[in-house]
Amino acid sequence: MTRLPTDAFAAFVGLDWADAKHDVCLQAAGSEQREHSSLDHTPEAIEAWVCSLQKRFEGKPIAIGLELNKGPIVFALRKYHSSCSFPSTP
């Protein structure tokens, strides 16, 4: 298994996908503090969230751990060059 260098990412995100809302846990690189939030299940909410991350981390790569390897969130995140998705299921 090839390991990516963790210093390549500005932040690490865990995203729990659900029907009505999505829970998010974010940890900025170099920080021990974790931030928790949730997103509504809408394309607009996802886009606003990703755009806020891009602005906050100045377009640097963000690692996003997902419980899915396909579906709406995976498709939505593909259009953002600064997000790197890592599905937990094969």
N, C-alpha and C positions, 0 to 999 in steps of 0.2 A: 504494500500500500504506500503510495506516494503521499508524503505529508507536505502541506503548504506552510511556508513560514508565517507565523502568527503576526510578525511585525509588518506584513504586507497589508493588513487591514486596520482601518481607523476605528472600527467598532464591530462588535459581535452581537447578533440578534437571534433570539429564539422566538419562533412564531407558531402559535397553536391555532390551527385553522378550525373554525366551527361554522355552524349554519347562520347564526345571527350576529356574532361578533368574534373577533380574533384577539387572543391575549398575546401580548408582546413583552419580552424581557430583553433589555438592551444594556450592554456594558461597553463603554468606550475603552479603546486600547489604553493601557497604562493606568487605568482606574480600577479600584476594587469595588466601587459602588455600582449597583444594578438598579436600573429604572424599569418600572412596570407600568404598562398602559394597555389600552384595548382599542381596537379599530372596529368601526361598523362594517358590515358585510356589503360594501358598495364599491364600485370601481373608483368613484370620486374620493372616498375616504382612503383607499389604498394609494391612489396617486398623490394625494395631499401628504400622506405620511412619508412616502418615498422621497418626494420633493423636499420635505422638511429635513430628512436625513442627509440628502445630497447637499443642501445648503449648510447645515450644521457642520458636516464633516468635509466641506469644501470639495466635493466630488471625488474624494478618495474612496477606495474600495471598502465595502461593508460586507461582512460575512453574515448570511442569513440561513440559519438552520430551520428546515421545514420537516414536518412529519409526512409530507406527500412528495411524490416524484412526478406528479402530473395533476392537472386541474387548473382552475381559474387563477389561483395565486401564483402558481409556477409560470403560467402564461403571462400574467400581468408583470411579474418581475423581470422577465426576459428582455423587455424593452429598455431597461435601465442599465447602462453600462457600469455604473458604480456599485451595483449589487451583485454579489456572487452567492447563488443559492446552493445549499447543500442538503438534499433530501436525506432523511434518515432511513427510508425504506428503499429497497432495491427496485 
